[in-house]
Amino acid sequence: MSYIDGFVIPVPVTNKDAYREMASKALTLFKEYGALRVVECWGNDVPNGKVTDFKGAVKAEPTETVVFSWVEWPSKAARDAGNQKMMEDPRMKSIEGMPFDGQRMIFGGFEVLLDS
């Protein structure tokens, strides 16, 4: 069964093109090191919740939207090995500056429970 890395990221709306460019560069490395699929979703209908919501989870500011993304790996072991190789790859340094505040990104690894 696959293993998923999930991310929720606040990104300034004005940085959409820069985010897409950065994500495209990272995609190449993810795929090279074993990722099966990389999905980047730009928030355009992210409602405010009564108790909590995506924007609140990352403390998004009024000029930001939320990016919801995930990377699908064949297994947790493949993900761990792939991430290690990526961190050691000098091309990671060529992906200059994140077009968002990385301190407010939330992320985690997930076992697939149901996939139809």
C-alpha positions in Angstrom: 0.0 0.0 0.0 1.2 3.5 -0.8 2.5 6.0 1.7 1.6 9.7 1.5 3.4 12.9 2.6 0.8 15.7 3.0 1.4 19.4 3.2 -0.7 22.5 3.9 1.2 25.7 3.1 0.2 29.4 3.3 1.4 31.2 0.1 1.1 34.8 -0.8 -1.3 35.0 -3.8 1.2 37.2 -5.6 3.7 34.3 -5.4 1.6 31.8 -7.4 4.0 31.6 -10.4 7.1 31.4 -8.1 5.5 28.6 -6.1 4.6 26.7 -9.3 8.2 27.1 -10.5 9.7 25.9 -7.2 7.2 23.0 -7.1 8.1 22.0 -10.7 11.8 21.8 -9.8 11.1 19.8 -6.7 8.8 17.4 -8.6 11.7 16.4 -10.8 13.7 15.3 -7.8 10.7 13.6 -6.0 10.1 11.5 -9.1 13.8 10.7 -9.6 14.0 9.4 -6.1 11.0 7.2 -6.2 7.8 9.3 -5.7 4.9 7.9 -7.7 2.9 11.1 -7.8 3.1 14.7 -6.7 0.0 16.8 -6.5 0.0 20.6 -5.8 -3.4 22.2 -5.3 -3.9 26.0 -5.2 -6.7 27.1 -2.8 -9.5 29.0 -4.5 -12.5 28.0 -2.3 -11.1 27.7 1.2 -13.9 28.7 3.6 -13.5 30.1 7.1 -14.5 27.5 9.7 -16.5 28.1 12.9 -13.9 26.2 15.0 -10.9 25.6 12.8 -10.0 25.5 9.1 -7.1 25.2 6.6 -6.3 29.0 6.9 -6.3 28.9 10.6 -4.1 25.8 10.8 -1.3 27.7 9.0 -2.1 31.2 10.2 -2.8 32.4 6.6 -2.9 36.1 6.2 -5.6 37.9 4.1 -3.1 38.2 1.2 -2.4 34.5 1.2 -4.1 31.3 0.0 -3.6 27.8 1.1 -1.7 25.2 -1.0 -2.7 21.6 -0.2 -0.3 19.1 -1.6 0.8 15.5 -1.3 3.5 13.2 -2.5 2.6 9.5 -3.1 5.4 7.0 -2.4 5.4 3.2 -2.9 6.0 2.7 0.9 7.3 4.5 4.0 10.7 2.9 3.4 10.8 4.3 -0.2 9.8 7.7 1.2 12.5 7.7 3.8 15.2 6.7 1.3 13.9 9.2 -1.3 13.8 12.1 1.1 17.4 11.3 2.4 18.7 11.2 -1.2 16.9 14.5 -2.0 18.5 16.2 1.0 21.9 15.0 -0.1 21.4 16.1 -3.8 23.2 19.3 -4.6 20.3 20.3 -7.0 18.2 20.9 -3.9 20.4 24.0 -3.2 19.4 25.3 -6.7 15.8 25.5 -5.6 16.4 29.0 -4.2 14.2 30.6 -1.6 10.8 29.3 -0.7 8.0 31.7 -1.9 6.2 31.2 1.4 6.9 31.1 5.1 8.1 27.6 5.8 7.6 28.0 9.5 3.9 28.0 9.0 3.8 24.9 6.8 2.2 21.8 8.3 3.1 18.4 7.1 3.1 14.7 8.0 3.4 11.2 6.7 0.3 9.0 6.3 -0.5 5.4 5.8 -3.3 4.9 3.2 -6.4 3.7 5.0 -8.8 3.7 2.0 -8.2 4.2 -1.7 -10.9 3.7 -4.3 
